Amino acid sequence: MFDRGDAAARPAAELMAGVLGWSPERVDREVEHYHARVRAERASQEQEDDAAADAERLKVN
């Protein structure tokens, strides 16, 4: 199964943090948000129809 970038999220965020002006706390927030989006996308693919899938994806903004 593809990890959808989960493993690369933290290294990528840390690499870009200086350019983006992110603090370590911001890096943590951004990485967790990305992981939550990936979980929501995976959950959406287990739904019975498009409306339910969209609802799963929209749980994470």
C-alpha positions in Angstrom: 0.0 0.0 0.0 1.3 3.5 -0.9 1.8 5.7 2.1 0.7 8.8 0.2 3.6 10.8 1.5 3.1 10.1 5.2 6.7 9.0 5.7 8.0 12.1 3.8 5.8 14.6 5.5 8.0 15.5 8.4 11.3 15.5 6.5 9.7 17.7 3.8 8.2 20.1 6.4 11.5 20.4 8.2 13.3 21.0 5.0 10.9 23.8 4.0 10.5 25.3 7.5 13.3 27.8 7.1 12.1 29.0 3.7 8.5 29.3 5.0 9.4 30.8 8.3 7.8 28.0 10.3 8.6 27.4 14.0 9.1 23.8 15.2 5.5 24.0 16.6 4.2 25.0 13.2 6.0 22.1 11.6 4.3 19.8 14.1 0.9 21.3 13.3 1.4 21.1 9.5 2.6 17.5 9.7 -0.3 16.4 11.9 -2.7 18.1 9.6 -1.2 16.3 6.6 -1.5 13.0 8.4 -5.1 13.7 9.2 -5.9 14.6 5.6 -4.3 11.3 4.5 -6.4 9.4 7.1 -9.5 11.2 5.9 -8.8 10.3 2.2 -8.3 6.7 3.1 -11.5 6.6 5.1 -13.3 8.3 2.2 -12.4 5.4 -0.1 -14.2 2.9 2.2 -17.5 4.7 1.8 -20.5 3.4 -0.1 -21.1 6.5 -2.2 -19.6 9.8 -3.3 -21.6 11.8 -0.8 -20.4 9.8 2.1 -16.9 9.9 0.7 -17.0 13.7 0.5 -18.3 13.9 4.0 -15.3 11.9 5.3 -12.8 14.1 3.4 -14.5 17.2 4.7 -14.1 16.2 8.3 -10.5 17.6 8.1 -10.1 21.2 6.9 
